[in-house]
Amino acid sequence: MIPSSSGRPGRDAPGWRERAACEGEDLDTFFPVGSALWQAQRATSICAGCPVTEECLSYALSTGQDHGIWGGLTSEERRDLRRQWKRGA
Ligand code: SF4
């Protein structure tokens, strides 16, 4: 599911995608459209058992991924996290 990192050298730890729990899953599950809550819930449940959640979230935050579920967090949750960091929380 995770898009290739080609074209983004040096921005994420090598090899983490090969261990992703979402490998082979439908891309739409991780990029729910509108209010497809069930898709987001399915995605986050897969992320909950993923061994590379930290690497995935780090990649998403460092590359400004604004859409989809990354590292078990929705785009709104990642925005909240960035706001908390900016406030120094
Ligand atoms: S944390 Fe979720 S989106 Fe990221 S690699 Fe793991 S299963 Fe895929």
Backbone and ligand atoms as CSV (ligand in chain L), in Angstrom:
chain,resi,resn,atom,element,x,y,z
A,1,MET,N,N,0.809,-1.190,0.000
A,1,MET,CA,C,0.000,0.000,0.000
A,1,MET,C,C,0.847,1.246,0.000
A,2,ILE,N,N,1.927,1.259,0.772
A,2,ILE,CA,C,2.746,2.450,0.907
A,2,ILE,C,C,3.393,2.793,-0.431
A,3,PRO,N,N,3.240,4.037,-0.871
A,3,PRO,CA,C,3.853,4.446,-2.131
A,3,PRO,C,C,5.376,4.334,-2.074
A,4,SER,N,N,5.971,4.170,-3.219
A,4,SER,CA,C,7.427,4.067,-3.309
A,4,SER,C,C,8.089,5.346,-2.826
A,5,SER,N,N,9.280,5.203,-2.292
A,5,SER,CA,C,10.016,6.391,-1.831
A,5,SER,C,C,10.908,6.950,-2.923
A,6,SER,N,N,10.880,6.356,-4.098
A,6,SER,CA,C,11.764,6.856,-5.150
A,6,SER,C,C,11.459,8.326,-5.413
A,7,GLY,N,N,12.505,9.094,-5.536
A,7,GLY,CA,C,12.340,10.524,-5.721
A,7,GLY,C,C,12.373,11.282,-4.414
A,8,ARG,N,N,12.448,10.573,-3.308
A,8,ARG,CA,C,12.514,11.233,-2.004
A,8,ARG,C,C,13.686,10.672,-1.213
A,9,PRO,N,N,14.880,10.785,-1.740
A,9,PRO,CA,C,16.017,10.172,-1.060
A,9,PRO,C,C,16.294,10.799,0.290
A,10,GLY,N,N,16.705,9.966,1.209
A,10,GLY,CA,C,17.181,10.450,2.494
A,10,GLY,C,C,16.101,10.896,3.453
A,11,ARG,N,N,14.867,10.627,3.159
A,11,ARG,CA,C,13.818,11.130,4.039
A,11,ARG,C,C,13.195,10.049,4.909
A,12,ASP,N,N,13.593,8.800,4.727
A,12,ASP,CA,C,13.048,7.796,5.614
A,12,ASP,C,C,14.026,6.653,5.794
A,13,ALA,N,N,13.797,5.894,6.835
A,13,ALA,CA,C,14.676,4.774,7.142
A,13,ALA,C,C,14.539,3.697,6.060
A,14,PRO,N,N,15.649,3.116,5.648
A,14,PRO,CA,C,15.591,2.118,4.581
A,14,PRO,C,C,14.931,0.818,5.040
A,15,GLY,N,N,14.197,0.208,4.137
A,15,GLY,CA,C,13.701,-1.141,4.369
A,15,GLY,C,C,12.413,-1.292,5.149
A,16,TRP,N,N,11.867,-0.214,5.676
A,16,TRP,CA,C,10.688,-0.395,6.522
A,16,TRP,C,C,9.458,-0.822,5.739
A,17,ARG,N,N,9.368,-0.406,4.486
A,17,ARG,CA,C,8.183,-0.750,3.700
A,17,ARG,C,C,8.027,-2.255,3.506
A,18,GLU,N,N,9.144,-2.951,3.434
A,18,GLU,CA,C,9.080,-4.398,3.221
A,18,GLU,C,C,8.432,-5.122,4.403
A,19,ARG,N,N,8.403,-4.471,5.557
A,19,ARG,CA,C,7.821,-5.101,6.748
A,19,ARG,C,C,6.423,-4.564,7.067
A,20,ALA,N,N,5.879,-3.757,6.170
A,20,ALA,CA,C,4.576,-3.132,6.421
A,20,ALA,C,C,3.444,-4.158,6.472
A,21,ALA,N,N,2.610,-4.034,7.486
A,21,ALA,CA,C,1.456,-4.930,7.634
A,21,ALA,C,C,0.411,-4.683,6.556
A,22,CYS,N,N,0.473,-3.547,5.893
A,22,CYS,CA,C,-0.519,-3.214,4.877
A,22,CYS,C,C,-0.114,-3.700,3.481
A,23,GLU,N,N,1.021,-4.360,3.393
A,23,GLU,CA,C,1.462,-4.880,2.100
A,23,GLU,C,C,0.360,-5.762,1.507
A,24,GLY,N,N,-0.065,-5.458,0.304
A,24,GLY,CA,C,-1.094,-6.256,-0.365
A,24,GLY,C,C,-2.514,-5.811,-0.079
A,25,GLU,N,N,-2.676,-4.873,0.853
A,25,GLU,CA,C,-4.023,-4.374,1.162
A,25,GLU,C,C,-4.475,-3.381,0.083
A,26,ASP,N,N,-5.774,-3.215,-0.014
A,26,ASP,CA,C,-6.350,-2.269,-0.962
A,26,ASP,C,C,-5.959,-0.838,-0.569
A,27,LEU,N,N,-5.410,-0.103,-1.507
A,27,LEU,CA,C,-4.988,1.282,-1.256
A,27,LEU,C,C,-6.140,2.142,-0.738
A,28,ASP,N,N,-7.346,1.891,-1.239
A,28,ASP,CA,C,-8.509,2.686,-0.821
A,28,ASP,C,C,-8.769,2.594,0.682
A,29,THR,N,N,-8.388,1.479,1.274
A,29,THR,CA,C,-8.596,1.311,2.714
A,29,THR,C,C,-7.835,2.377,3.487
A,30,PHE,N,N,-6.646,2.734,3.001
A,30,PHE,CA,C,-5.793,3.681,3.715
A,30,PHE,C,C,-5.983,5.118,3.251
A,31,PHE,N,N,-6.763,5.272,2.196
A,31,PHE,CA,C,-7.090,6.620,1.719
A,31,PHE,C,C,-8.604,6.717,1.561
A,32,PRO,N,N,-9.325,6.646,2.696
A,32,PRO,CA,C,-10.787,6.665,2.640
A,32,PRO,C,C,-11.308,7.983,2.069
A,33,VAL,N,N,-12.365,7.873,1.305
A,33,VAL,CA,C,-12.966,9.048,0.676
A,33,VAL,C,C,-14.156,9.498,1.511
A,34,GLY,N,N,-14.236,10.814,1.741
A,34,GLY,CA,C,-15.359,11.373,2.479
A,34,GLY,C,C,-15.426,10.825,3.890
A,35,SER,N,N,-16.596,10.350,4.251
A,35,SER,CA,C,-16.793,9.891,5.628
A,35,SER,C,C,-16.818,8.367,5.716
A,36,ALA,N,N,-15.971,7.717,4.985
A,36,ALA,CA,C,-15.915,6.254,5.002
A,36,ALA,C,C,-15.231,5.780,6.278
A,37,LEU,N,N,-15.949,5.923,7.380
A,37,LEU,CA,C,-15.394,5.613,8.694
A,37,LEU,C,C,-14.943,4.158,8.793
A,38,TRP,N,N,-15.704,3.258,8.191
A,38,TRP,CA,C,-15.347,1.842,8.294
A,38,TRP,C,C,-13.985,1.567,7.670
A,39,GLN,N,N,-13.657,2.313,6.591
A,39,GLN,CA,C,-12.353,2.116,5.956
A,39,GLN,C,C,-11.238,2.602,6.881
A,40,ALA,N,N,-11.450,3.742,7.482
A,40,ALA,CA,C,-10.442,4.276,8.402
A,40,ALA,C,C,-10.255,3.341,9.592
A,41,GLN,N,N,-11.348,2.774,10.077
A,41,GLN,CA,C,-11.248,1.847,11.209
A,41,GLN,C,C,-10.502,0.587,10.811
A,42,ARG,N,N,-10.773,0.089,9.612
A,42,ARG,CA,C,-10.060,-1.106,9.139
A,42,ARG,C,C,-8.570,-0.789,9.004
A,43,ALA,N,N,-8.255,0.356,8.431
A,43,ALA,CA,C,-6.847,0.731,8.250
A,43,ALA,C,C,-6.135,0.838,9.597
A,44,THR,N,N,-6.743,1.521,10.542
A,44,THR,CA,C,-6.056,1.705,11.829
A,44,THR,C,C,-5.922,0.382,12.578
A,45,SER,N,N,-6.856,-0.545,12.339
A,45,SER,CA,C,-6.716,-1.854,12.992
A,45,SER,C,C,-5.549,-2.627,12.382
A,46,ILE,N,N,-5.310,-2.464,11.105
A,46,ILE,CA,C,-4.148,-3.094,10.473
A,46,ILE,C,C,-2.874,-2.444,11.002
A,47,CYS,N,N,-2.881,-1.128,11.082
A,47,CYS,CA,C,-1.717,-0.404,11.606
A,47,CYS,C,C,-1.386,-0.823,13.039
A,48,ALA,N,N,-2.407,-1.133,13.816
A,48,ALA,CA,C,-2.188,-1.494,15.219
A,48,ALA,C,C,-1.297,-2.726,15.350
A,49,GLY,N,N,-1.302,-3.576,14.344
A,49,GLY,CA,C,-0.467,-4.767,14.397
A,49,GLY,C,C,0.770,-4.671,13.524
A,50,CYS,N,N,1.090,-3.482,13.098
A,50,CYS,CA,C,2.203,-3.294,12.163
A,50,CYS,C,C,3.526,-3.089,12.926
A,51,PRO,N,N,4.590,-3.740,12.490
A,51,PRO,CA,C,5.877,-3.591,13.182
A,51,PRO,C,C,6.638,-2.318,12.831
A,52,VAL,N,N,6.136,-1.559,11.862
A,52,VAL,CA,C,6.877,-0.352,11.444
A,52,VAL,C,C,6.026,0.916,11.552
A,53,THR,N,N,5.144,0.928,12.523
A,53,THR,CA,C,4.262,2.082,12.720
A,53,THR,C,C,5.065,3.373,12.919
A,54,GLU,N,N,6.099,3.284,13.731
A,54,GLU,CA,C,6.897,4.477,14.033
A,54,GLU,C,C,7.584,5.026,12.779
A,55,GLU,N,N,8.166,4.124,12.001
A,55,GLU,CA,C,8.851,4.542,10.774
A,55,GLU,C,C,7.865,5.149,9.784
A,56,CYS,N,N,6.702,4.536,9.683
A,56,CYS,CA,C,5.663,5.003,8.766
A,56,CYS,C,C,5.187,6.401,9.169
A,57,LEU,N,N,4.917,6.585,10.441
A,57,LEU,CA,C,4.460,7.900,10.912
A,57,LEU,C,C,5.554,8.946,10.724
A,58,SER,N,N,6.773,8.584,11.008
A,58,SER,CA,C,7.887,9.507,10.831
A,58,SER,C,C,8.017,9.928,9.372
A,59,TYR,N,N,7.877,8.958,8.485
A,59,TYR,CA,C,7.944,9.265,7.056
A,59,TYR,C,C,6.831,10.236,6.677
A,60,ALA,N,N,5.616,9.947,7.113
A,60,ALA,CA,C,4.472,10.790,6.760
A,60,ALA,C,C,4.645,12.216,7.265
A,61,LEU,N,N,5.146,12.351,8.483
A,61,LEU,CA,C,5.319,13.685,9.057
A,61,LEU,C,C,6.462,14.434,8.385
A,62,SER,N,N,7.534,13.727,8.083
A,62,SER,CA,C,8.699,14.406,7.499
A,62,SER,C,C,8.496,14.757,6.031
A,63,THR,N,N,7.565,14.089,5.383
A,63,THR,CA,C,7.328,14.374,3.965
A,63,THR,C,C,6.001,15.093,3.735
A,64,GLY,N,N,5.324,15.454,4.819
A,64,GLY,CA,C,4.108,16.251,4.701
A,64,GLY,C,C,2.943,15.539,4.042
A,65,GLN,N,N,2.762,14.261,4.373
A,65,GLN,CA,C,1.625,13.517,3.811
A,65,GLN,C,C,0.334,14.036,4.455
A,66,ASP,N,N,-0.498,14.701,3.683
A,66,ASP,CA,C,-1.716,15.316,4.219
A,66,ASP,C,C,-2.945,14.432,4.105
A,67,HIS,N,N,-2.836,13.359,3.355
A,67,HIS,CA,C,-4.009,12.507,3.134
A,67,HIS,C,C,-3.711,11.074,3.552
A,68,GLY,N,N,-4.757,10.390,3.949
A,68,GLY,CA,C,-4.635,8.967,4.224
A,68,GLY,C,C,-4.228,8.640,5.646
A,69,ILE,N,N,-4.183,7.343,5.908
A,69,ILE,CA,C,-3.789,6.821,7.218
A,69,ILE,C,C,-2.316,6.427,7.125
A,70,TRP,N,N,-1.519,6.973,8.012
A,70,TRP,CA,C,-0.092,6.657,8.078
A,70,TRP,C,C,0.272,6.436,9.536
A,71,GLY,N,N,0.982,5.388,9.802
A,71,GLY,CA,C,1.414,5.141,11.183
A,71,GLY,C,C,0.256,5.010,12.148
A,72,GLY,N,N,-0.875,4.615,11.653
A,72,GLY,CA,C,-2.040,4.426,12.512
A,72,GLY,C,C,-2.819,5.700,12.803
A,73,LEU,N,N,-2.385,6.805,12.225
A,73,LEU,CA,C,-3.081,8.072,12.476
A,73,LEU,C,C,-3.754,8.594,11.218
A,74,THR,N,N,-4.912,9.168,11.402
A,74,THR,CA,C,-5.608,9.827,10.298
A,74,THR,C,C,-4.937,11.165,10.011
A,75,SER,N,N,-5.317,11.797,8.913
A,75,SER,CA,C,-4.744,13.102,8.583
A,75,SER,C,C,-5.069,14.127,9.669
A,76,GLU,N,N,-6.275,14.048,10.224
A,76,GLU,CA,C,-6.648,14.986,11.292
A,76,GLU,C,C,-5.784,14.752,12.538
A,77,GLU,N,N,-5.558,13.502,12.860
A,77,GLU,CA,C,-4.740,13.193,14.038
A,77,GLU,C,C,-3.291,13.649,13.837
A,78,ARG,N,N,-2.798,13.529,12.616
A,78,ARG,CA,C,-1.431,14.009,12.359
A,78,ARG,C,C,-1.365,15.530,12.449
A,79,ARG,N,N,-2.412,16.202,11.967
A,79,ARG,CA,C,-2.444,17.666,12.094
A,79,ARG,C,C,-2.457,18.074,13.575
A,80,ASP,N,N,-3.251,17.368,14.379
A,80,ASP,CA,C,-3.285,17.650,15.818
A,80,ASP,C,C,-1.904,17.458,16.443
A,81,LEU,N,N,-1.238,16.387,16.022
A,81,LEU,CA,C,0.094,16.100,16.551
A,81,LEU,C,C,1.072,17.215,16.205
A,82,ARG,N,N,1.026,17.699,14.972
A,82,ARG,CA,C,1.905,18.805,14.555
A,82,ARG,C,C,1.608,20.064,15.374
A,83,ARG,N,N,0.308,20.319,15.606
A,83,ARG,CA,C,-0.067,21.502,16.398
A,83,ARG,C,C,0.489,21.388,17.818
A,84,GLN,N,N,0.388,20.185,18.379
A,84,GLN,CA,C,0.906,19.975,19.735
A,84,GLN,C,C,2.411,20.214,19.773
A,85,TRP,N,N,3.118,19.733,18.768
A,85,TRP,CA,C,4.572,19.928,18.717
A,85,TRP,C,C,4.894,21.410,18.631
A,86,LYS,N,N,4.134,22.137,17.798
A,86,LYS,CA,C,4.407,23.573,17.645
A,86,LYS,C,C,4.190,24.331,18.938
A,87,ARG,N,N,3.213,23.844,19.728
A,87,ARG,CA,C,2.949,24.479,21.026
A,87,ARG,C,C,3.933,24.042,22.088
A,88,GLY,N,N,4.760,23.065,21.733
A,88,GLY,CA,C,5.764,22.575,22.680
A,88,GLY,C,C,5.243,21.573,23.665
A,89,ALA,N,N,4.115,20.959,23.337
A,89,ALA,CA,C,3.529,19.962,24.257
A,89,ALA,C,C,4.289,18.656,24.201
L,1,SF4,S1,S,1.650,1.771,10.077
L,1,SF4,FE1,FE,-0.145,1.274,8.837
L,1,SF4,S2,S,0.067,2.450,6.935
L,1,SF4,FE2,FE,2.068,2.399,7.956
L,1,SF4,S3,S,3.172,0.676,7.090
L,1,SF4,FE3,FE,2.129,-0.065,8.917
L,1,SF4,S4,S,0.158,-0.863,8.262
L,1,SF4,FE4,FE,0.970,0.399,6.591
